[in-house]
Amino acid sequence: MSKFGTFSEYPRPSLVSAEGALLTSWRSLERYHDDLVLVGGLAVHYLTRKDATRLPGAVTVDVDFGVTLGASGGQYGTIKSDLAGLGFIAENNRLVRKFGDIRVYLDFLTEDPPSQTGTRLVDDVVASVIPGVNRALGVRGRHRAVAGDEAECVRRSNGTKASEGCV
């Protein structure tokens, strides 16, 4: 299971486990960086204020990647084979791996107007059709992450940094 009904149902280390999955998978997906953007709960975590003391913060047990329909590794492997080398296995159209005691899922989301629902095969992974993914792909910018590796970080439409993790 990767969605819970309330904040308190999420296991305490779930966010840290999801971050582990992001950091583990991101480097392996380097060929696809121009075709990927982080969306979903982890994006919310990185884009929201940490000093809002009365709010619980973001929680998630998955990593959601927005991906273009045309993403391809060419002749040098595929998304699924690259991630399989890191221990992710295919399960019900998702990729999953344990981080600590938590099963963390990698989900790929795409947009294919005018479709509002469904799935598409992108490279070799099943991507769910979700309206709005193309907008997220359109506002990302390339920056240096705090750790020093290149990473895609979301930029607001006015050009200001939207993530503390981007410099």
C-alpha positions as CSV (number, residue, x, y, z in Angstrom):
1,M,0.0,0.0,0.0
2,S,1.3,3.5,-0.8
3,K,-1.6,5.8,0.3
4,F,-3.1,6.1,3.7
5,G,-6.2,7.8,4.8
6,T,-4.8,10.1,7.4
7,F,-1.4,11.7,8.3
8,S,-1.0,9.6,11.4
9,E,-1.3,6.3,9.5
10,Y,1.9,7.0,7.6
11,P,4.9,5.1,9.2
12,R,7.3,7.6,10.8
13,P,10.3,6.8,8.5
14,S,8.2,6.9,5.3
15,L,9.4,10.3,4.1
16,V,13.0,9.4,4.7
17,S,12.6,6.1,2.9
18,A,11.0,7.9,-0.1
19,E,13.9,10.4,-0.1
20,G,16.2,7.4,-0.1
21,A,14.4,6.0,-3.2
22,L,14.6,9.3,-4.9
23,L,18.4,9.7,-4.3
24,T,19.0,6.1,-5.3
25,S,17.1,6.2,-8.5
26,W,17.8,9.7,-9.7
27,R,21.5,9.1,-10.5
28,S,20.6,6.0,-12.5
29,L,18.1,7.9,-14.5
30,E,20.6,10.5,-15.7
31,R,19.9,9.8,-19.4
32,Y,16.3,10.8,-18.8
33,H,16.8,14.0,-16.7
34,D,15.5,16.2,-19.6
35,D,12.4,14.1,-19.6
36,L,11.7,13.8,-15.9
37,V,10.4,16.0,-13.1
38,L,9.6,15.2,-9.5
39,V,5.9,15.6,-8.7
40,G,3.6,14.3,-5.9
41,G,4.3,14.2,-2.2
42,L,8.1,14.6,-2.3
43,A,7.7,17.7,-4.5
44,V,5.2,19.1,-2.0
45,H,7.8,18.3,0.8
46,Y,10.5,20.3,-1.0
47,L,8.3,23.2,-2.0
48,T,6.5,23.9,1.3
49,R,7.6,26.0,4.2
50,K,9.2,24.1,7.1
51,D,8.4,26.8,9.7
52,A,4.6,26.3,9.6
53,T,4.5,24.9,13.1
54,R,0.9,24.0,13.2
55,L,0.9,22.0,10.0
56,P,2.1,18.4,10.0
57,G,4.1,18.6,6.7
58,A,4.1,16.3,3.7
59,V,4.1,12.6,4.0
60,T,4.6,9.9,1.3
61,V,5.8,6.4,0.7
62,D,6.4,6.7,-3.0
63,V,8.3,8.8,-5.5
64,D,6.3,10.2,-8.4
65,F,8.1,11.1,-11.5
66,G,6.5,13.1,-14.3
67,V,7.8,11.8,-17.6
68,T,7.4,12.9,-21.2
69,L,5.8,10.5,-23.6
70,G,8.9,10.4,-25.8
71,A,11.4,9.6,-23.1
72,S,13.8,6.9,-24.3
73,G,17.2,5.6,-23.2
74,G,17.9,4.8,-26.9
75,Q,20.2,1.8,-27.4
76,Y,21.7,2.0,-23.9
77,G,19.2,0.3,-21.7
78,T,15.8,1.3,-20.4
79,I,14.3,2.9,-17.3
80,K,13.2,-0.5,-15.9
81,S,16.5,-2.2,-16.5
82,D,18.5,0.7,-15.1
83,L,16.4,0.6,-11.9
84,A,16.4,-3.2,-11.7
85,G,20.2,-2.9,-11.3
86,L,19.4,-1.0,-8.1
87,G,17.1,-3.6,-6.7
88,F,13.7,-2.1,-7.9
89,I,11.3,-4.8,-9.1
90,A,8.2,-4.5,-11.2
91,E,4.9,-5.0,-9.3
92,N,1.5,-4.1,-10.6
93,N,2.8,-1.6,-13.1
94,R,5.0,0.1,-10.5
95,L,8.5,-0.3,-9.4
96,V,9.2,-1.1,-5.8
97,R,12.1,-1.6,-3.4
98,K,12.5,-1.8,0.4
99,F,14.2,1.0,2.2
100,G,14.6,0.0,5.8
101,D,11.3,-1.6,6.7
102,I,9.3,0.5,4.2
103,R,8.3,-0.7,0.7
104,V,8.8,2.4,-1.5
105,Y,7.2,2.6,-4.9
106,L,8.4,4.6,-8.0
107,D,5.5,5.8,-10.1
108,F,5.7,7.3,-13.5
109,L,3.1,9.8,-14.6
110,T,2.6,11.3,-18.0
111,E,0.2,13.4,-20.0
112,D,-1.4,12.6,-23.3
113,P,-4.1,15.1,-24.2
114,P,-7.0,14.9,-24.6
115,S,-6.9,11.7,-22.5
116,Q,-7.7,12.3,-18.8
117,T,-7.1,8.7,-17.6
118,G,-5.4,5.5,-18.6
119,T,-1.8,4.4,-19.0
120,R,0.9,4.7,-21.6
121,L,4.1,2.7,-22.1
122,V,7.0,5.2,-21.8
123,D,10.4,3.7,-22.6
124,D,9.6,0.4,-20.9
125,V,7.6,1.5,-17.8
126,V,3.9,2.0,-17.5
127,A,3.0,5.6,-16.9
128,S,-0.4,6.7,-15.6
129,V,-2.0,9.5,-17.5
130,I,-2.4,12.5,-15.2
131,P,-3.4,15.9,-16.5
132,G,-1.0,18.6,-15.4
133,V,2.2,16.7,-15.8
134,N,3.2,18.6,-18.9
135,R,2.9,21.8,-16.9
136,A,5.3,20.5,-14.3
137,L,7.7,19.4,-17.0
138,G,7.5,22.9,-18.5
139,V,8.5,24.8,-15.3
140,R,11.5,22.7,-14.1
141,G,15.0,24.3,-14.3
142,R,18.5,22.9,-14.0
143,H,20.3,23.8,-10.8
144,R,23.0,22.4,-8.6
145,A,21.6,20.4,-5.6
146,V,23.0,21.0,-2.1
147,A,24.8,17.6,-2.3
148,G,26.7,19.0,-5.4
149,D,25.2,16.6,-8.0
150,E,23.2,18.1,-10.8
151,A,19.5,17.8,-10.1
152,E,16.3,19.0,-11.6
153,C,14.6,21.4,-9.2
154,V,11.3,23.1,-9.7
155,R,11.4,26.8,-10.4
156,R,8.4,29.1,-10.0
157,S,7.1,30.8,-13.1
158,N,8.6,34.1,-12.0
159,G,12.1,32.6,-12.0
160,T,12.6,32.4,-8.2
161,K,13.8,29.2,-6.6
162,A,11.0,27.2,-5.2
163,S,13.1,24.6,-3.3
164,E,15.5,25.0,-0.5
165,G,17.4,22.1,-2.0
166,C,18.4,24.1,-5.1
167,V,21.1,26.6,-5.2
